[in-house]
């Protein structure tokens, strides 16, 4: 079985649209990994890789509008430092809410198990106490 390393076609006007976000952004095809990558073209050769385009399960994903939206949202020069801080604060708050929900769920599950256990301990089945034995 052979793997196809050929570069898929970019959407129409893709290079123009990505350079509208920043003139030094470029999209490169990583053939061995079969992924699109977004790079910042620095003056002295290859600049930093900003993103690897992947879908669910880290599978191949074609270039589309979602990538452009993500790049625009991450452009800190355009949105300004205050907006970046607000975005980071919102993400941090969402993360802590998610972690608190997980903790609450685990606590509720533990409480249910303890309640079930308590009912079993309080009412043992087929056990006779000393008082009941003396009465007989």
C-alpha positions, 0 to 999 in steps of 0.5 A: 500500500502506497501513501499519497504525499502529493499536495492537495489543492488550496482553496481559491484565493487562499494565499491572498486571503491569508496574507490579508491577515498578515503579509508574511504568513504562508501555507506550506504542505508537510508531505511526510506528515500529510498536513498543512502548516501555517508559517510566518516568513521571517526576514532571515529565512524560515520563521516560526511555524504558527499552526498545524492544520489537523482535524478530529483525531489528528487526521488530515483537514483541508484548508477552510474558513475556520483556519482564517478565523482562528488566525484572525482571532490570534492576531494580537497586533490587531486586537490589542493587549487588552483584548488578548488578556480578556480572551485569556481570562475567558479561556482560563475561567472556562477551564476552571468551570470545566474542572469544577464540574468534573470535581462536582460530578466525582463528589456526587458519585462518591456521595451516592456510593457512600449512601448506598454503602451506609444503607447496607451497613445499617441494615445487614441481611441475615445477622442476629444481634446479641440482644436478639440471641438473648431473647430467644 
